[in-house]
Amino acid sequence: MKFKIYTLLTLGIWLLLSGCAQKVAIRALEPAQVDRVSNTKKIAVANFSNDRVGLSNKIEANLARFRIEDKQYFTLVSRNDFEKIIKEQRIQNSGLVDPKTVVKVGQLIGAEAIINGNVGRPTASDTYFYEKRVRCADKECKNLVNYKVRCKKRIIGLSSELRIVDVQRGDIIFADTFSDNAVYKHCSDDQRVIPSTEIVAQRLASNMANKFTYKLTPQYRHFKVALLEDPDLDYTKNQEALLENSLEYIEQGRYDKAEGLLMRLVDTTDSQSYVPFYNLGVISEARGKYRDAQEYYAYADNLMIAPVEEINEAISRINRLITKREKTREQINR
């Protein structure tokens, strides 16, 4: 009986593993969510109203160090110059809500856009409850005793309203409300303590700054694409070896060797097998050669008789990637 169960378990694991196609990691550059910011890359960050957590400083630091393709994406106007103009013009931070005032200040300091906002006071709310515990009633632990301990759950929250104003056009490029919270639990038998509201608020502010700047910047997206591992025609043993070896080289990251073997497979099958064309497309996509990948996927698509899910997805995906990369290039080069 044990042998039978072991055999069935082994067979199940083998079927599970055999059903997982080999995949290739892809890194694709995608455009910023807020496109207009790419037209106003010389930015000043104002001191936010009620900013007890240094959110404006965190956003400014994120923008200052953001680089894409080894180039700095934004130019930050000196905070000292900005504050000097604010004082000279006798403008309060609260006055920067008015786009007309922002435009006036932006023109004086040479900024193309100004980021301002206000930050809410960090909140903390506690609720109490009991949790069950079990302990030994004697040294041999033959008997158990159930008991309860008092616990506290604390929710710490932070919110902010942030906006970006276009200095030249005098309108708001982007505005949104951001909020985040963290949940902590502490019981009477727990040696760990709940961190202070101030410490947690700093962490939440860092998360908020990351979410805000993420919307303004191009980003790399990572995903995986499955390869085709089974012949679609009656391959000879030599052709099967070409496919198997190409897959091994792809797994090792030897795309150059894999390409050579797949091209030989294309030749020996008289360009009638869609499998090598598709796998060549995946390699080109992984290398960022989207136009080459598009051509290979098109060859594979033309050879299909019945629909193949991987090829259908590849055709749609590569077209989206080409469109997004062109948009990203526009943003970078503005």
GINORZI-V708464 format. One record per pair of residues at least 12 apart in sequence whose C-alpha atoms are under 7 Angstrom apart, sorted by the first residue. I is the first residue (numbers start at 1). J is the second residue. D is the distance in Angstrom with one decimal. If there is no record, write none. Layout:
BEGIN
I;J;D  I;J;D
END
This chain:
BEGIN
21;226;5.9  21;227;6.6  22;226;5.7  22;227;5.7  23;224;5.9  23;225;5.2  23;226;4.2  23;227;5.7  24;224;5.3  24;225;5.3  24;226;6.4  25;223;5.9  25;224;4.5  25;225;6.6  25;286;6.8  26;222;5.7  26;223;5.4  26;224;5.7  26;286;4.9  27;220;6.3  27;221;5.7  27;222;4.7  27;223;6.8  27;286;6.9  28;220;5.4  28;221;5.2  28;222;6.5  29;218;6.9  29;219;5.8  29;220;4.4  29;221;6.3  29;325;6.2  30;218;5.6  30;219;5.5  30;220;6.0  30;221;6.9  30;324;5.6  30;325;6.0  30;328;6.0  31;218;4.5  31;219;6.7  31;324;6.2  31;327;6.1  31;328;4.3  32;215;5.9  32;216;5.3  32;217;4.6  32;218;4.2  32;219;6.9  33;215;5.0  33;216;6.3  34;215;5.9  34;216;5.4  36;173;6.6  37;216;6.4  38;331;5.2  38;334;6.4  39;334;6.2  40;112;5.0  40;113;5.7  41;74;4.9  41;75;6.1  41;112;6.8  42;74;6.0  42;75;4.6  42;76;5.9  42;77;6.8  42;111;5.5  42;112;5.3  42;113;6.6  43;75;6.2  43;76;5.1  43;77;5.9  43;111;5.5  43;112;5.9  43;113;5.0  43;114;5.7  44;76;5.8  44;77;4.9  44;111;6.1  44;113;6.5  44;114;4.8  44;115;6.3  45;60;6.2  45;114;5.8  45;115;4.8  45;116;6.3  46;114;7.0  46;115;6.1  46;116;5.2  47;93;6.8  47;116;7.0  48;93;6.8  48;116;5.8  48;117;5.0  48;118;5.0  48;119;6.8  49;93;6.1  49;94;6.4  49;117;6.4  49;118;4.4  49;119;6.2  50;118;6.1  50;119;5.5  50;120;6.9  51;118;6.7  51;119;5.3  53;201;6.6  53;202;5.5  53;205;6.5  55;205;5.6  55;209;6.6  58;206;6.5  58;209;6.0  59;209;5.0  59;213;6.8  62;213;6.9  63;213;6.8  64;76;6.4  77;111;6.6  81;109;7.0  82;109;6.5  85;105;6.9  96;116;6.9  99;165;6.6  99;170;5.9  99;171;6.4  100;170;6.5  102;114;7.0  102;167;6.9  103;167;4.5  103;168;7.0  103;170;5.8  106;167;5.7  107;167;6.8  112;166;6.3  112;167;5.2  112;168;6.7  113;164;6.6  113;165;5.5  113;166;4.7  113;167;5.2  114;164;5.7  114;165;5.4  114;166;6.9  115;163;5.8  115;164;4.5  115;165;6.5  116;162;6.0  116;163;5.7  116;164;6.6  117;161;5.4  117;162;4.4  117;163;6.0  118;160;5.7  118;161;5.5  118;162;6.7  119;159;6.2  119;160;4.3  119;161;6.5  120;158;6.4  120;159;5.3  120;160;5.7  121;158;6.8  122;157;5.7  122;158;4.9  122;201;6.3  123;156;5.5  123;157;5.1  123;158;6.5  124;154;6.6  124;155;5.5  124;156;4.4  124;157;6.5  124;197;6.9  125;154;5.6  125;155;5.4  125;156;6.7  126;152;6.6  126;153;5.6  126;154;4.5  126;155;6.6  127;152;5.7  127;153;5.3  127;154;6.6  128;151;5.7  128;152;4.6  128;153;6.3  129;150;6.0  129;151;5.3  129;152;6.4  130;148;6.0  130;149;5.4  130;150;4.6  130;151;5.6  131;148;5.4  131;149;5.5  131;150;6.7  131;151;6.9  132;146;7.0  132;147;5.8  132;148;4.6  132;149;6.7  133;146;5.8  133;147;5.3  133;148;5.7  134;146;4.7  134;147;6.3  149;187;6.6  149;188;6.2  150;187;5.8  150;188;5.8  151;186;5.5  151;187;3.9  151;188;6.2  152;185;5.6  152;186;5.3  152;187;6.2  153;184;5.7  153;185;4.5  153;186;6.6  154;183;5.8  154;184;5.2  154;185;6.3  155;181;6.7  155;182;5.8  155;183;4.6  155;184;6.5  156;181;5.4  156;182;5.4  156;183;6.5  156;197;6.5  157;180;5.8  157;181;4.1  157;182;6.5  158;179;5.7  158;180;5.6  158;181;6.3  158;201;6.5  158;204;6.7  159;178;5.5  159;179;4.1  159;180;6.5  160;177;5.7  160;178;5.3  160;179;6.4  161;176;6.0  161;177;4.5  161;178;6.3  162;175;5.6  162;176;5.7  162;177;6.4  163;175;4.1  163;176;6.6  178;208;6.8  180;204;6.3  181;204;6.9  218;328;6.6  227;279;5.9  228;275;6.1  228;279;6.6  231;275;6.6  232;273;6.4  232;275;6.7  233;273;6.5  239;265;6.2  242;261;5.7  242;262;6.9  242;265;6.3  243;262;6.8  246;258;4.3  246;261;5.8  246;262;6.5  255;283;6.6  259;280;6.4  262;276;5.4  262;280;6.9  272;303;6.7  273;303;7.0  274;300;4.3  274;303;5.7  274;304;6.9  277;296;5.2  277;297;6.6  277;299;6.5  277;300;5.4  278;296;6.1  278;297;5.5  278;300;5.6  278;311;7.0  280;296;6.5  281;293;4.1  281;294;6.9  281;296;4.9  281;297;5.7  290;318;6.7  290;322;6.5  294;318;6.2  297;311;6.7  297;314;6.8  297;315;6.3
END
